[in-house]
Amino acid sequence: MQGRRAVKQALQQSDMNSLAIARQQVNEAKIALGERGAVWWKDGAPDYTRRMVEKTPYAEWYASYSRSR
């Protein structure tokens, strides 16, 4: 949020140098949070989307979870 506040302030003051620095701070924060950078969903792991849980490796866990509730 500090970077975003700095962007707002730089825009209000029309300070292009400070704006560039602030936007870099925002970009670095987003990369650190995983919002930017290498995508995590192309890691080669199988995609079980749109599959019944009983037909995935999570079937045993799901069955035990369902019974325990």
mmCIF file as Biopython writes it, N, C-alpha, C and O atoms, coordinates in Angstrom:
data_model
#
loop_
_atom_site.group_PDB
_atom_site.id
_atom_site.type_symbol
_atom_site.label_atom_id
_atom_site.label_alt_id
_atom_site.label_comp_id
_atom_site.label_asym_id
_atom_site.label_entity_id
_atom_site.label_seq_id
_atom_site.pdbx_PDB_ins_code
_atom_site.Cartn_x
_atom_site.Cartn_y
_atom_site.Cartn_z
_atom_site.occupancy
_atom_site.B_iso_or_equiv
_atom_site.auth_seq_id
_atom_site.auth_asym_id
_atom_site.pdbx_PDB_model_num
ATOM 1   N N  . MET A ? 1  ? 0.826   -1.202  0.000   1.0 0.0 1  A 1 
ATOM 2   C CA . MET A ? 1  ? 0.000   0.000   0.000   1.0 0.0 1  A 1 
ATOM 3   C C  . MET A ? 1  ? 0.864   1.258   0.000   1.0 0.0 1  A 1 
ATOM 4   O O  . MET A ? 1  ? 0.453   2.297   -0.517  1.0 0.0 1  A 1 
ATOM 5   N N  . GLN A ? 2  ? 2.031   1.165   0.566   1.0 0.0 2  A 1 
ATOM 6   C CA . GLN A ? 2  ? 2.915   2.330   0.596   1.0 0.0 2  A 1 
ATOM 7   C C  . GLN A ? 2  ? 3.244   2.783   -0.835  1.0 0.0 2  A 1 
ATOM 8   O O  . GLN A ? 2  ? 3.253   3.977   -1.132  1.0 0.0 2  A 1 
ATOM 9   N N  . GLY A ? 3  ? 3.511   1.819   -1.703  1.0 0.0 3  A 1 
ATOM 10  C CA . GLY A ? 3  ? 3.804   2.144   -3.094  1.0 0.0 3  A 1 
ATOM 11  C C  . GLY A ? 3  ? 2.618   2.766   -3.795  1.0 0.0 3  A 1 
ATOM 12  O O  . GLY A ? 3  ? 2.777   3.705   -4.575  1.0 0.0 3  A 1 
ATOM 13  N N  . ARG A ? 4  ? 1.437   2.255   -3.528  1.0 0.0 4  A 1 
ATOM 14  C CA . ARG A ? 4  ? 0.232   2.810   -4.151  1.0 0.0 4  A 1 
ATOM 15  C C  . ARG A ? 4  ? -0.040  4.230   -3.680  1.0 0.0 4  A 1 
ATOM 16  O O  . ARG A ? 4  ? -0.451  5.084   -4.466  1.0 0.0 4  A 1 
ATOM 17  N N  . ARG A ? 5  ? 0.189   4.480   -2.402  1.0 0.0 5  A 1 
ATOM 18  C CA . ARG A ? 5  ? 0.017   5.850   -1.899  1.0 0.0 5  A 1 
ATOM 19  C C  . ARG A ? 5  ? 1.028   6.775   -2.553  1.0 0.0 5  A 1 
ATOM 20  O O  . ARG A ? 5  ? 0.715   7.925   -2.862  1.0 0.0 5  A 1 
ATOM 21  N N  . ALA A ? 6  ? 2.243   6.276   -2.765  1.0 0.0 6  A 1 
ATOM 22  C CA . ALA A ? 6  ? 3.276   7.084   -3.413  1.0 0.0 6  A 1 
ATOM 23  C C  . ALA A ? 6  ? 2.901   7.378   -4.865  1.0 0.0 6  A 1 
ATOM 24  O O  . ALA A ? 6  ? 3.173   8.469   -5.364  1.0 0.0 6  A 1 
ATOM 25  N N  . VAL A ? 7  ? 2.282   6.417   -5.544  1.0 0.0 7  A 1 
ATOM 26  C CA . VAL A ? 7  ? 1.816   6.652   -6.915  1.0 0.0 7  A 1 
ATOM 27  C C  . VAL A ? 7  ? 0.780   7.770   -6.917  1.0 0.0 7  A 1 
ATOM 28  O O  . VAL A ? 7  ? 0.851   8.688   -7.733  1.0 0.0 7  A 1 
ATOM 29  N N  . LYS A ? 8  ? -0.172  7.690   -6.009  1.0 0.0 8  A 1 
ATOM 30  C CA . LYS A ? 8  ? -1.226  8.704   -5.933  1.0 0.0 8  A 1 
ATOM 31  C C  . LYS A ? 8  ? -0.635  10.088  -5.686  1.0 0.0 8  A 1 
ATOM 32  O O  . LYS A ? 8  ? -1.020  11.062  -6.333  1.0 0.0 8  A 1 
ATOM 33  N N  . GLN A ? 9  ? 0.290   10.165  -4.758  1.0 0.0 9  A 1 
ATOM 34  C CA . GLN A ? 9  ? 0.896   11.447  -4.428  1.0 0.0 9  A 1 
ATOM 35  C C  . GLN A ? 9  ? 1.697   11.993  -5.619  1.0 0.0 9  A 1 
ATOM 36  O O  . GLN A ? 9  ? 1.631   13.185  -5.920  1.0 0.0 9  A 1 
ATOM 37  N N  . ALA A ? 10 ? 2.445   11.127  -6.287  1.0 0.0 10 A 1 
ATOM 38  C CA . ALA A ? 10 ? 3.238   11.565  -7.444  1.0 0.0 10 A 1 
ATOM 39  C C  . ALA A ? 10 ? 2.337   12.055  -8.572  1.0 0.0 10 A 1 
ATOM 40  O O  . ALA A ? 10 ? 2.665   13.029  -9.249  1.0 0.0 10 A 1 
ATOM 41  N N  . LEU A ? 11 ? 1.218   11.395  -8.774  1.0 0.0 11 A 1 
ATOM 42  C CA . LEU A ? 11 ? 0.277   11.841  -9.808  1.0 0.0 11 A 1 
ATOM 43  C C  . LEU A ? 11 ? -0.325  13.197  -9.459  1.0 0.0 11 A 1 
ATOM 44  O O  . LEU A ? 11 ? -0.474  14.062  -10.323 1.0 0.0 11 A 1 
ATOM 45  N N  . GLN A ? 12 ? -0.668  13.374  -8.189  1.0 0.0 12 A 1 
ATOM 46  C CA . GLN A ? 12 ? -1.241  14.651  -7.756  1.0 0.0 12 A 1 
ATOM 47  C C  . GLN A ? 12 ? -0.252  15.792  -7.935  1.0 0.0 12 A 1 
ATOM 48  O O  . GLN A ? 12 ? -0.646  16.917  -8.243  1.0 0.0 12 A 1 
ATOM 49  N N  . GLN A ? 13 ? 1.028   15.507  -7.743  1.0 0.0 13 A 1 
ATOM 50  C CA . GLN A ? 13 ? 2.070   16.532  -7.848  1.0 0.0 13 A 1 
ATOM 51  C C  . GLN A ? 13 ? 2.695   16.593  -9.245  1.0 0.0 13 A 1 
ATOM 52  O O  . GLN A ? 13 ? 3.573   17.416  -9.500  1.0 0.0 13 A 1 
ATOM 53  N N  . SER A ? 14 ? 2.242   15.725  -10.140 1.0 0.0 14 A 1 
ATOM 54  C CA . SER A ? 14 ? 2.792   15.639  -11.501 1.0 0.0 14 A 1 
ATOM 55  C C  . SER A ? 14 ? 4.306   15.440  -11.483 1.0 0.0 14 A 1 
ATOM 56  O O  . SER A ? 14 ? 5.023   16.010  -12.305 1.0 0.0 14 A 1 
ATOM 57  N N  . ASP A ? 15 ? 4.783   14.632  -10.548 1.0 0.0 15 A 1 
ATOM 58  C CA . ASP A ? 15 ? 6.214   14.350  -10.399 1.0 0.0 15 A 1 
ATOM 59  C C  . ASP A ? 15 ? 6.516   13.018  -11.092 1.0 0.0 15 A 1 
ATOM 60  O O  . ASP A ? 15 ? 6.348   11.951  -10.502 1.0 0.0 15 A 1 
ATOM 61  N N  . MET A ? 16 ? 6.961   13.092  -12.339 1.0 0.0 16 A 1 
ATOM 62  C CA . MET A ? 16 ? 7.168   11.888  -13.145 1.0 0.0 16 A 1 
ATOM 63  C C  . MET A ? 16 ? 8.304   11.007  -12.626 1.0 0.0 16 A 1 
ATOM 64  O O  . MET A ? 16 ? 8.243   9.785   -12.758 1.0 0.0 16 A 1 
ATOM 65  N N  . ASN A ? 17 ? 9.331   11.607  -12.041 1.0 0.0 17 A 1 
ATOM 66  C CA . ASN A ? 17 ? 10.434  10.817  -11.485 1.0 0.0 17 A 1 
ATOM 67  C C  . ASN A ? 17 ? 9.951   9.998   -10.289 1.0 0.0 17 A 1 
ATOM 68  O O  . ASN A ? 17 ? 10.229  8.802   -10.200 1.0 0.0 17 A 1 
ATOM 69  N N  . SER A ? 18 ? 9.245   10.629  -9.388  1.0 0.0 18 A 1 
ATOM 70  C CA . SER A ? 18 ? 8.702   9.923   -8.221  1.0 0.0 18 A 1 
ATOM 71  C C  . SER A ? 18 ? 7.668   8.887   -8.647  1.0 0.0 18 A 1 
ATOM 72  O O  . SER A ? 18 ? 7.552   7.824   -8.036  1.0 0.0 18 A 1 
ATOM 73  N N  . LEU A ? 19 ? 6.926   9.202   -9.690  1.0 0.0 19 A 1 
ATOM 74  C CA . LEU A ? 19 ? 5.919   8.273   -10.192 1.0 0.0 19 A 1 
ATOM 75  C C  . LEU A ? 19 ? 6.573   6.986   -10.689 1.0 0.0 19 A 1 
ATOM 76  O O  . LEU A ? 19 ? 6.092   5.891   -10.399 1.0 0.0 19 A 1 
ATOM 77  N N  . ALA A ? 20 ? 7.653   7.116   -11.425 1.0 0.0 20 A 1 
ATOM 78  C CA . ALA A ? 20 ? 8.362   5.931   -11.932 1.0 0.0 20 A 1 
ATOM 79  C C  . ALA A ? 20 ? 8.887   5.075   -10.781 1.0 0.0 20 A 1 
ATOM 80  O O  . ALA A ? 20 ? 8.795   3.848   -10.823 1.0 0.0 20 A 1 
ATOM 81  N N  . ILE A ? 21 ? 9.432   5.717   -9.765  1.0 0.0 21 A 1 
ATOM 82  C CA . ILE A ? 21 ? 9.962   4.993   -8.598  1.0 0.0 21 A 1 
ATOM 83  C C  . ILE A ? 21 ? 8.821   4.295   -7.852  1.0 0.0 21 A 1 
ATOM 84  O O  . ILE A ? 21 ? 8.950   3.135   -7.461  1.0 0.0 21 A 1 
ATOM 85  N N  . ALA A ? 22 ? 7.722   4.992   -7.660  1.0 0.0 22 A 1 
ATOM 86  C CA . ALA A ? 22 ? 6.573   4.429   -6.948  1.0 0.0 22 A 1 
ATOM 87  C C  . ALA A ? 22 ? 5.982   3.249   -7.711  1.0 0.0 22 A 1 
ATOM 88  O O  . ALA A ? 22 ? 5.629   2.233   -7.112  1.0 0.0 22 A 1 
ATOM 89  N N  . ARG A ? 23 ? 5.874   3.380   -9.023  1.0 0.0 23 A 1 
ATOM 90  C CA . ARG A ? 23 ? 5.324   2.278   -9.818  1.0 0.0 23 A 1 
ATOM 91  C C  . ARG A ? 23 ? 6.248   1.064   -9.768  1.0 0.0 23 A 1 
ATOM 92  O O  . ARG A ? 23 ? 5.778   -0.073  -9.798  1.0 0.0 23 A 1 
ATOM 93  N N  . GLN A ? 24 ? 7.544   1.293   -9.693  1.0 0.0 24 A 1 
ATOM 94  C CA . GLN A ? 24 ? 8.489   0.188   -9.558  1.0 0.0 24 A 1 
ATOM 95  C C  . GLN A ? 24 ? 8.284   -0.523  -8.216  1.0 0.0 24 A 1 
ATOM 96  O O  . GLN A ? 24 ? 8.356   -1.750  -8.140  1.0 0.0 24 A 1 
ATOM 97  N N  . GLN A ? 25 ? 8.030   0.255   -7.164  1.0 0.0 25 A 1 
ATOM 98  C CA . GLN A ? 25 ? 7.758   -0.331  -5.852  1.0 0.0 25 A 1 
ATOM 99  C C  . GLN A ? 25 ? 6.505   -1.207  -5.901  1.0 0.0 25 A 1 
ATOM 100 O O  . GLN A ? 25 ? 6.484   -2.304  -5.342  1.0 0.0 25 A 1 
ATOM 101 N N  . VAL A ? 26 ? 5.471   -0.718  -6.567  1.0 0.0 26 A 1 
ATOM 102 C CA . VAL A ? 26 ? 4.233   -1.482  -6.690  1.0 0.0 26 A 1 
ATOM 103 C C  . VAL A ? 26 ? 4.490   -2.770  -7.462  1.0 0.0 26 A 1 
ATOM 104 O O  . VAL A ? 26 ? 4.014   -3.837  -7.076  1.0 0.0 26 A 1 
ATOM 105 N N  . ASN A ? 27 ? 5.241   -2.668  -8.547  1.0 0.0 27 A 1 
ATOM 106 C CA . ASN A ? 27 ? 5.556   -3.846  -9.353  1.0 0.0 27 A 1 
ATOM 107 C C  . ASN A ? 27 ? 6.323   -4.881  -8.536  1.0 0.0 27 A 1 
ATOM 108 O O  . ASN A ? 27 ? 6.005   -6.069  -8.593  1.0 0.0 27 A 1 
ATOM 109 N N  . GLU A ? 28 ? 7.316   -4.452  -7.786  1.0 0.0 28 A 1 
ATOM 110 C CA . GLU A ? 28 ? 8.100   -5.373  -6.956  1.0 0.0 28 A 1 
ATOM 111 C C  . GLU A ? 28 ? 7.228   -6.055  -5.900  1.0 0.0 28 A 1 
ATOM 112 O O  . GLU A ? 28 ? 7.398   -7.242  -5.621  1.0 0.0 28 A 1 
ATOM 113 N N  . ALA A ? 29 ? 6.300   -5.304  -5.317  1.0 0.0 29 A 1 
ATOM 114 C CA . ALA A ? 29 ? 5.398   -5.887  -4.319  1.0 0.0 29 A 1 
ATOM 115 C C  . ALA A ? 29 ? 4.498   -6.937  -4.965  1.0 0.0 29 A 1 
ATOM 116 O O  . ALA A ? 29 ? 4.276   -8.002  -4.389  1.0 0.0 29 A 1 
ATOM 117 N N  . LYS A ? 30 ? 3.983   -6.645  -6.145  1.0 0.0 30 A 1 
ATOM 118 C CA . LYS A ? 30 ? 3.109   -7.594  -6.832  1.0 0.0 30 A 1 
ATOM 119 C C  . LYS A ? 30 ? 3.858   -8.861  -7.211  1.0 0.0 30 A 1 
ATOM 120 O O  . LYS A ? 30 ? 3.301   -9.956  -7.128  1.0 0.0 30 A 1 
ATOM 121 N N  . ILE A ? 31 ? 5.104   -8.729  -7.624  1.0 0.0 31 A 1 
ATOM 122 C CA . ILE A ? 31 ? 5.911   -9.910  -7.938  1.0 0.0 31 A 1 
ATOM 123 C C  . ILE A ? 31 ? 6.125   -10.741 -6.676  1.0 0.0 31 A 1 
ATOM 124 O O  . ILE A ? 31 ? 6.003   -11.966 -6.705  1.0 0.0 31 A 1 
ATOM 125 N N  . ALA A ? 32 ? 6.444   -10.070 -5.568  1.0 0.0 32 A 1 
ATOM 126 C CA . ALA A ? 32 ? 6.669   -10.779 -4.303  1.0 0.0 32 A 1 
ATOM 127 C C  . ALA A ? 32 ? 5.410   -11.506 -3.830  1.0 0.0 32 A 1 
ATOM 128 O O  . ALA A ? 32 ? 5.501   -12.555 -3.192  1.0 0.0 32 A 1 
ATOM 129 N N  . LEU A ? 33 ? 4.244   -10.954 -4.139  1.0 0.0 33 A 1 
ATOM 130 C CA . LEU A ? 33 ? 2.978   -11.573 -3.740  1.0 0.0 33 A 1 
ATOM 131 C C  . LEU A ? 33 ? 2.500   -12.633 -4.723  1.0 0.0 33 A 1 
ATOM 132 O O  . LEU A ? 33 ? 1.494   -13.300 -4.480  1.0 0.0 33 A 1 
ATOM 133 N N  . GLY A ? 34 ? 3.215   -12.787 -5.828  1.0 0.0 34 A 1 
ATOM 134 C CA . GLY A ? 34 ? 2.838   -13.782 -6.819  1.0 0.0 34 A 1 
ATOM 135 C C  . GLY A ? 34 ? 1.807   -13.307 -7.820  1.0 0.0 34 A 1 
ATOM 136 O O  . GLY A ? 34 ? 1.280   -14.107 -8.593  1.0 0.0 34 A 1 
ATOM 137 N N  . GLU A ? 35 ? 1.511   -12.015 -7.817  1.0 0.0 35 A 1 
ATOM 138 C CA . GLU A ? 35 ? 0.530   -11.470 -8.752  1.0 0.0 35 A 1 
ATOM 139 C C  . GLU A ? 35 ? 1.132   -11.251 -10.136 1.0 0.0 35 A 1 
ATOM 140 O O  . GLU A ? 35 ? 0.403   -11.163 -11.124 1.0 0.0 35 A 1 
ATOM 141 N N  . ARG A ? 36 ? 2.434   -11.164 -10.209 1.0 0.0 36 A 1 
ATOM 142 C CA . ARG A ? 36 ? 3.125   -10.986 -11.475 1.0 0.0 36 A 1 
ATOM 143 C C  . ARG A ? 36 ? 4.325   -11.918 -11.495 1.0 0.0 36 A 1 
ATOM 144 O O  . ARG A ? 36 ? 4.747   -12.433 -10.460 1.0 0.0 36 A 1 
ATOM 145 N N  . GLY A ? 37 ? 4.858   -12.123 -12.665 1.0 0.0 37 A 1 
ATOM 146 C CA . GLY A ? 37 ? 6.010   -12.999 -12.796 1.0 0.0 37 A 1 
ATOM 147 C C  . GLY A ? 37 ? 5.612   -14.310 -13.447 1.0 0.0 37 A 1 
ATOM 148 O O  . GLY A ? 37 ? 4.615   -14.379 -14.166 1.0 0.0 37 A 1 
ATOM 149 N N  . ALA A ? 38 ? 6.382   -15.332 -13.197 1.0 0.0 38 A 1 
ATOM 150 C CA . ALA A ? 38 ? 6.109   -16.638 -13.802 1.0 0.0 38 A 1 
ATOM 151 C C  . ALA A ? 38 ? 4.771   -17.178 -13.309 1.0 0.0 38 A 1 
ATOM 152 O O  . ALA A ? 38 ? 4.442   -17.071 -12.127 1.0 0.0 38 A 1 
ATOM 153 N N  . VAL A ? 39 ? 4.013   -17.752 -14.221 1.0 0.0 39 A 1 
ATOM 154 C CA . VAL A ? 39 ? 2.704   -18.299 -13.852 1.0 0.0 39 A 1 
ATOM 155 C C  . VAL A ? 39 ? 2.885   -19.609 -13.104 1.0 0.0 39 A 1 
ATOM 156 O O  . VAL A ? 39 ? 3.756   -20.408 -13.449 1.0 0.0 39 A 1 
ATOM 157 N N  . TRP A ? 40 ? 2.085   -19.830 -12.103 1.0 0.0 40 A 1 
ATOM 158 C CA . TRP A ? 40 ? 2.205   -21.030 -11.281 1.0 0.0 40 A 1 
ATOM 159 C C  . TRP A ? 40 ? 1.413   -22.189 -11.868 1.0 0.0 40 A 1 
ATOM 160 O O  . TRP A ? 40 ? 1.680   -23.344 -11.538 1.0 0.0 40 A 1 
ATOM 161 N N  . TRP A ? 41 ? 0.446   -21.905 -12.729 1.0 0.0 41 A 1 
ATOM 162 C CA . TRP A ? 41 ? -0.417  -22.971 -13.212 1.0 0.0 41 A 1 
ATOM 163 C C  . TRP A ? 41 ? 0.166   -23.741 -14.395 1.0 0.0 41 A 1 
ATOM 164 O O  . TRP A ? 41 ? -0.476  -24.664 -14.897 1.0 0.0 41 A 1 
ATOM 165 N N  . LYS A ? 42 ? 1.349   -23.387 -14.846 1.0 0.0 42 A 1 
ATOM 166 C CA . LYS A ? 42 ? 2.000   -24.134 -15.916 1.0 0.0 42 A 1 
ATOM 167 C C  . LYS A ? 42 ? 3.221   -24.859 -15.364 1.0 0.0 42 A 1 
ATOM 168 O O  . LYS A ? 42 ? 4.300   -24.830 -15.955 1.0 0.0 42 A 1 
ATOM 169 N N  . ASP A ? 43 ? 3.031   -25.506 -14.223 1.0 0.0 43 A 1 
ATOM 170 C CA . ASP A ? 43 ? 4.149   -26.181 -13.563 1.0 0.0 43 A 1 
ATOM 171 C C  . ASP A ? 43 ? 4.244   -27.657 -13.930 1.0 0.0 43 A 1 
ATOM 172 O O  . ASP A ? 43 ? 5.088   -28.376 -13.396 1.0 0.0 43 A 1 
ATOM 173 N N  . GLY A ? 44 ? 3.386   -28.110 -14.835 1.0 0.0 44 A 1 
ATOM 174 C CA . GLY A ? 44 ? 3.422   -29.506 -15.261 1.0 0.0 44 A 1 
ATOM 175 C C  . GLY A ? 44 ? 2.575   -30.430 -14.411 1.0 0.0 44 A 1 
ATOM 176 O O  . GLY A ? 44 ? 2.456   -31.616 -14.720 1.0 0.0 44 A 1 
ATOM 177 N N  . ALA A ? 45 ? 1.984   -29.910 -13.347 1.0 0.0 45 A 1 
ATOM 178 C CA . ALA A ? 45 ? 1.128   -30.742 -12.496 1.0 0.0 45 A 1 
ATOM 179 C C  . ALA A ? 45 ? -0.172  -31.049 -13.234 1.0 0.0 45 A 1 
ATOM 180 O O  . ALA A ? 45 ? -0.668  -30.210 -13.987 1.0 0.0 45 A 1 
ATOM 181 N N  . PRO A ? 46 ? -0.729  -32.244 -13.025 1.0 0.0 46 A 1 
ATOM 182 C CA . PRO A ? 46 ? -1.979  -32.586 -13.702 1.0 0.0 46 A 1 
ATOM 183 C C  . PRO A ? 46 ? -3.122  -31.672 -13.267 1.0 0.0 46 A 1 
ATOM 184 O O  . PRO A ? 46 ? -3.160  -31.209 -12.127 1.0 0.0 46 A 1 
ATOM 185 N N  . ASP A ? 47 ? -4.033  -31.424 -14.168 1.0 0.0 47 A 1 
ATOM 186 C CA . ASP A ? 47 ? -5.180  -30.558 -13.905 1.0 0.0 47 A 1 
ATOM 187 C C  . ASP A ? 47 ? -6.407  -31.418 -13.635 1.0 0.0 47 A 1 
ATOM 188 O O  . ASP A ? 47 ? -6.856  -32.152 -14.516 1.0 0.0 47 A 1 
ATOM 189 N N  . TYR A ? 48 ? -6.946  -31.337 -12.439 1.0 0.0 48 A 1 
ATOM 190 C CA . TYR A ? 48 ? -8.114  -32.140 -12.074 1.0 0.0 48 A 1 
ATOM 191 C C  . TYR A ? 48 ? -9.399  -31.327 -12.125 1.0 0.0 48 A 1 
ATOM 192 O O  . TYR A ? 48 ? -10.419 -31.740 -11.573 1.0 0.0 48 A 1 
ATOM 193 N N  . THR A ? 49 ? -9.356  -30.190 -12.775 1.0 0.0 49 A 1 
ATOM 194 C CA . THR A ? 49 ? -10.547 -29.372 -12.927 1.0 0.0 49 A 1 
ATOM 195 C C  . THR A ? 49 ? -11.597 -30.148 -13.719 1.0 0.0 49 A 1 
ATOM 196 O O  . THR A ? 49 ? -11.278 -30.864 -14.668 1.0 0.0 49 A 1 
ATOM 197 N N  . ARG A ? 50 ? -12.833 -29.995 -13.316 1.0 0.0 50 A 1 
ATOM 198 C CA . ARG A ? 50 ? -13.974 -30.633 -13.978 1.0 0.0 50 A 1 
ATOM 199 C C  . ARG A ? 50 ? -13.942 -32.159 -13.894 1.0 0.0 50 A 1 
ATOM 200 O O  . ARG A ? 50 ? -14.457 -32.850 -14.773 1.0 0.0 50 A 1 
ATOM 201 N N  . ARG A ? 51 ? -13.349 -32.660 -12.856 1.0 0.0 51 A 1 
ATOM 202 C CA . ARG A ? 51 ? -13.344 -34.099 -12.634 1.0 0.0 51 A 1 
ATOM 203 C C  . ARG A ? 51 ? -14.002 -34.373 -11.283 1.0 0.0 51 A 1 
ATOM 204 O O  . ARG A ? 51 ? -13.847 -33.603 -10.334 1.0 0.0 51 A 1 
ATOM 205 N N  . MET A ? 52 ? -14.718 -35.450 -11.215 1.0 0.0 52 A 1 
ATOM 206 C CA . MET A ? 52 ? -15.314 -35.837 -9.942  1.0 0.0 52 A 1 
ATOM 207 C C  . MET A ? 52 ? -14.181 -36.184 -8.988  1.0 0.0 52 A 1 
ATOM 208 O O  . MET A ? 52 ? -13.231 -36.868 -9.371  1.0 0.0 52 A 1 
ATOM 209 N N  . VAL A ? 53 ? -14.275 -35.720 -7.763  1.0 0.0 53 A 1 
ATOM 210 C CA . VAL A ? 53 ? -13.197 -35.934 -6.804  1.0 0.0 53 A 1 
ATOM 211 C C  . VAL A ? 53 ? -12.909 -37.419 -6.610  1.0 0.0 53 A 1 
ATOM 212 O O  . VAL A ? 53 ? -11.775 -37.799 -6.319  1.0 0.0 53 A 1 
ATOM 213 N N  . GLU A ? 54 ? -13.922 -38.251 -6.768  1.0 0.0 54 A 1 
ATOM 214 C CA . GLU A ? 54 ? -13.733 -39.690 -6.603  1.0 0.0 54 A 1 
ATOM 215 C C  . GLU A ? 54 ? -12.802 -40.283 -7.664  1.0 0.0 54 A 1 
ATOM 216 O O  . GLU A ? 54 ? -12.292 -41.391 -7.497  1.0 0.0 54 A 1 
ATOM 217 N N  . LYS A ? 55 ? -12.586 -39.553 -8.743  1.0 0.0 55 A 1 
ATOM 218 C CA . LYS A ? 55 ? -11.736 -40.039 -9.835  1.0 0.0 55 A 1 
ATOM 219 C C  . LYS A ? 55 ? -10.403 -39.297 -9.891  1.0 0.0 55 A 1 
ATOM 220 O O  . LYS A ? 55 ? -9.777  -39.204 -10.947 1.0 0.0 55 A 1 
ATOM 221 N N  . THR A ? 56 ? -9.979  -38.773 -8.750  1.0 0.0 56 A 1 
ATOM 222 C CA . THR A ? 56 ? -8.710  -38.060 -8.653  1.0 0.0 56 A 1 
ATOM 223 C C  . THR A ? 56 ? -7.888  -38.656 -7.518  1.0 0.0 56 A 1 
ATOM 224 O O  . THR A ? 56 ? -8.400  -39.471 -6.749  1.0 0.0 56 A 1 
ATOM 225 N N  . PRO A ? 57 ? -6.635  -38.269 -7.402  1.0 0.0 57 A 1 
ATOM 226 C CA . PRO A ? 57 ? -5.824  -38.737 -6.273  1.0 0.0 57 A 1 
ATOM 227 C C  . PRO A ? 57 ? -6.330  -38.257 -4.911  1.0 0.0 57 A 1 
ATOM 228 O O  . PRO A ? 57 ? -5.843  -38.713 -3.877  1.0 0.0 57 A 1 
ATOM 229 N N  . TYR A ? 58 ? -7.298  -37.346 -4.903  1.0 0.0 58 A 1 
ATOM 230 C CA . TYR A ? 58 ? -7.830  -36.812 -3.653  1.0 0.0 58 A 1 
ATOM 231 C C  . TYR A ? 58 ? -9.041  -37.599 -3.163  1.0 0.0 58 A 1 
ATOM 232 O O  . TYR A ? 58 ? -9.652  -37.218 -2.165  1.0 0.0 58 A 1 
ATOM 233 N N  . ALA A ? 59 ? -9.398  -38.676 -3.836  1.0 0.0 59 A 1 
ATOM 234 C CA . ALA A ? 59 ? -10.601 -39.452 -3.509  1.0 0.0 59 A 1 
ATOM 235 C C  . ALA A ? 59 ? -10.585 -39.957 -2.067  1.0 0.0 59 A 1 
ATOM 236 O O  . ALA A ? 59 ? -11.578 -39.824 -1.351  1.0 0.0 59 A 1 
ATOM 237 N N  . GLU A ? 60 ? -9.481  -40.527 -1.648  1.0 0.0 60 A 1 
ATOM 238 C CA . GLU A ? 60 ? -9.398  -41.088 -0.291  1.0 0.0 60 A 1 
ATOM 239 C C  . GLU A ? 60 ? -9.535  -39.983 0.756   1.0 0.0 60 A 1 
ATOM 240 O O  . GLU A ? 60 ? -10.248 -40.151 1.746   1.0 0.0 60 A 1 
ATOM 241 N N  . TRP A ? 61 ? -8.868  -38.878 0.545   1.0 0.0 61 A 1 
ATOM 242 C CA . TRP A ? 61 ? -8.979  -37.757 1.482   1.0 0.0 61 A 1 
ATOM 243 C C  . TRP A ? 61 ? -10.410 -37.257 1.543   1.0 0.0 61 A 1 
ATOM 244 O O  . TRP A ? 61 ? -10.940 -37.017 2.627   1.0 0.0 61 A 1 
ATOM 245 N N  . TYR A ? 62 ? -11.038 -37.099 0.390   1.0 0.0 62 A 1 
ATOM 246 C CA . TYR A ? 62 ? -12.401 -36.586 0.343   1.0 0.0 62 A 1 
ATOM 247 C C  . TYR A ? 62 ? -13.366 -37.522 1.067   1.0 0.0 62 A 1 
ATOM 248 O O  . TYR A ? 62 ? -14.244 -37.072 1.803   1.0 0.0 62 A 1 
ATOM 249 N N  . ALA A ? 63 ? -13.197 -38.824 0.854   1.0 0.0 63 A 1 
ATOM 250 C CA . ALA A ? 63 ? -14.078 -39.792 1.503   1.0 0.0 63 A 1 
ATOM 251 C C  . ALA A ? 63 ? -13.934 -39.716 3.022   1.0 0.0 63 A 1 
ATOM 252 O O  . ALA A ? 63 ? -14.934 -39.760 3.739   1.0 0.0 63 A 1 
ATOM 253 N N  . SER A ? 64 ? -12.717 -39.603 3.513   1.0 0.0 64 A 1 
ATOM 254 C CA . SER A ? 64 ? -12.523 -39.521 4.967   1.0 0.0 64 A 1 
ATOM 255 C C  . SER A ? 64 ? -13.013 -38.180 5.506   1.0 0.0 64 A 1 
ATOM 256 O O  . SER A ? 64 ? -13.518 -38.114 6.627   1.0 0.0 64 A 1 
ATOM 257 N N  . TYR A ? 65 ? -12.873 -37.141 4.744   1.0 0.0 65 A 1 
ATOM 258 C CA . TYR A ? 65 ? -13.342 -35.810 5.168   1.0 0.0 65 A 1 
ATOM 259 C C  . TYR A ? 65 ? -14.866 -35.791 5.263   1.0 0.0 65 A 1 
ATOM 260 O O  . TYR A ? 65 ? -15.432 -35.263 6.220   1.0 0.0 65 A 1 
ATOM 261 N N  . SER A ? 66 ? -15.514 -36.368 4.272   1.0 0.0 66 A 1 
ATOM 262 C CA . SER A ? 66 ? -16.975 -36.389 4.240   1.0 0.0 66 A 1 
ATOM 263 C C  . SER A ? 66 ? -17.550 -37.154 5.427   1.0 0.0 66 A 1 
ATOM 264 O O  . SER A ? 66 ? -18.562 -36.748 5.998   1.0 0.0 66 A 1 
ATOM 265 N N  . ARG A ? 67 ? -16.909 -38.259 5.798   1.0 0.0 67 A 1 
ATOM 266 C CA . ARG A ? 67 ? -17.403 -39.076 6.912   1.0 0.0 67 A 1 
ATOM 267 C C  . ARG A ? 67 ? -17.172 -38.402 8.262   1.0 0.0 67 A 1 
ATOM 268 O O  . ARG A ? 67 ? -17.936 -38.613 9.204   1.0 0.0 67 A 1 
ATOM 269 N N  . SER A ? 68 ? -16.131 -37.601 8.354   1.0 0.0 68 A 1 
ATOM 270 C CA . SER A ? 68 ? -15.795 -37.001 9.651   1.0 0.0 68 A 1 
ATOM 271 C C  . SER A ? 68 ? -16.678 -35.807 9.997   1.0 0.0 68 A 1 
ATOM 272 O O  . SER A ? 68 ? -16.620 -35.326 11.129  1.0 0.0 68 A 1 
ATOM 273 N N  . ARG A ? 69 ? -17.463 -35.328 9.101   1.0 0.0 69 A 1 
ATOM 274 C CA . ARG A ? 69 ? -18.293 -34.143 9.357   1.0 0.0 69 A 1 
ATOM 275 C C  . ARG A ? 69 ? -19.652 -34.495 9.840   1.0 0.0 69 A 1 
ATOM 276 O O  . ARG A ? 69 ? -20.464 -33.607 10.099  1.0 0.0 69 A 1 
#
